[in-house]
C-alpha cells in the first residue's frame, strides 16, 4: 500500500504528530527526511536541542514503513526521557517499543511482535547492544530487514568527543556490517569539526552532514572570576534571587553540589542538590525544576543530555568545566523559549586542579591493564572481582574501568561468564599513542576554556567558533559586547566571612568503623570474617577533606610545608570534639598513630590537643616495621595486608577507659581498625578515632 511520498503529505503527518495544525518544518528537517526516505543514505544531523530530531526519525519511520521496509532500530542513552516523543509517534500510528532492564516481563511479547512485524520502531540503550541474549534472541532475527538505523547522541561514538562511551564502539561495528542501502541517521546537538570528521570515518565517507546554527539568540553571557569558594558563595546568595525564573547551577564535583546546596538553603534560597550518587528522587527533582518549584538545582554533569526545560531562566557555573563543548552544552540549556536568559560562568582557583584530575584518571594506566591481564592469565578457572582484588593492587572502581575498556575491544582479551572473568587467547596491546593524543587534546580543551574566561571578544561568537559553527557573529547582548557587567561582581565581605565559617563547619566527616576483615579467614591472627564487636573502633570524626577550601588547605600546609600543624587546627578540633561531636563514651585519655617517616608531626599535634582537652597524652603505640605508604595501596585487601604486624601496643595502667585515637590523615581506615583492635586486645576502653583530614578525593 504505497502512498505518494511528498513534502505536503509529510507536512500533514508532522502536524498530526505535533497535534498542531499550523506547525511547519524547521530549517532542514524536510531535507533530512527526504535524504533518508528517498535517497536511503547515511546522514549526520548536527542541530541544537529543540530543533526536532525525533520528528525526523518518527516521520521517516512512518514513510519507510509505508514503502514496506522493516522496523527502525534506535539506539539512545536517553530512553527514560523519551516518553513525550513516543506519544507523538503514536499520533501518526508509529508503534514504538523499548526493551530495557525494567520491562523484562514484556520481552517475550515484544519478540513475537517483532517477528510478526507489527513494531515500527524499537528503542534500545547502547548497553543493551552489549547483551548477548538480546543480540541473539531479538536483534538477529530482524537484523536483515531493519528499515532505518538511528544513533542518537552520536558524538558519544567519537573517542574525541566530550562524552565518549565504550558501549558505542559496538554501534560502529554494527554500522560497518549494515548493507549500504539501509539508511542510517546519526544525531547530535554538539559536535565540532573534529568530532564530525571522526563520526564520518566510522559511518563511511558517503555520510551527508546537515549542520544548523548553534548560537542562542536569547542567552546573555558573562564571566566572573572569584578565586575563593567563599566569595562565590556570597555572590550567589546576593544575586541569585534577582535572576529570572528557575535555573541550574553546575558544580564539578558531587561534594560541591551538596555543600553549596546546604549553604544556599541555609541562606533561605530554595535549591536542591542533583548528582549521580542520588539513587532515588532524581526524576522528582527534574519535575520540580520543570515546574519552577525550585529556584535552582545545584547539579553535576549528571543533569545532562536530554534534560529539556525551554523556559530555564539561567545556567550558572560554580566552577569552569573542562572544555568549551561541555560548557556550551550546559549553558545552552538556558532560555530556549524565553526572550532573555543568563549564562554566567563563575570560576575559581580549584577548577584547574579538578579538571586535571578528571583528565588524568579517564583512562587506566598500562600497569593497571597489565596487572589485570596477568592475574586473569594465571587463573585457569577464572576470577571474580573480589578474587581479582586479592591478586591486583587496584581499587574496585579502577578494576571496573579496566575490565569495561577491555570488554569493548575487538577481539576482546577478556570474557565474562556469570560473575567469573577469564583471559582469552587474544594478544592485546593498548594504543598508547592514541591515548596520549587524547590526553593532549583534553589539556588543549582545558586551555581553550581558560582563554574563554579572559577573552575580550563576544562570548557567544567565541563559543560558536570553538564549535565550528560557521554562522557565529557578535551577539550584541553579552557582557563583552555591552562592555559592562550584566550582573555586578560585588558581594558583601561579611557574607563571604560567613561563607568561610560555613565551609569550615561543614567540612566535618564521620568515620564509620570497619566491621569486617579483608578475607573470610580473618586477619593477622584474628579469626573469622567479622571483626569481633569488642575489638572494633567506635564511630569517629574527621575535621575536613584534604586540600579542601577552609581547614583542608591548612592541614595540607602543615604536612607539606611547615612540618607542624597550626594551633588554629587544635582549636578547631577541640571545638568539633566538644560541641559538634560530643562522643559517647567521653574519652579519658589521648593516644596517636605512630609514624617512622614523620616521628613528631602527629604526636606533637596530639599532645597539644590533649592539653587543650585537659586529658593525659599517652603515646603507647609503636611502629615495629616499615610499611609502604598506605596511599599506594589501592584496595582493601592490599591496604590491610600492608599493615599486618606493623604495630605494637604497650600496656598502661589507665588504659581501660575510653581513648581518643589521633591521626593526621585517614584513607582506607585500616590503620585505625587494626590499631583499635590491638588497643582493645591490650585492655583499653572504647577507641574513638579522630583525624585532621580525609584523603579520598571524592571528585565524581
Ligand atoms: Zn556578544
Boltz pocket constraint, residues with backbone or C-beta under 6 A from the ligand:
constraints:
  - pocket:
      binder: B
      contacts: [[A, 457], [A, 458], [A, 459], [A, 460], [A, 461], [A, 474], [A, 475], [A, 476], [A, 477], [A, 478], [A, 479], [A, 480], [A, 481], [A, 482]]
      max_distance: 6.0
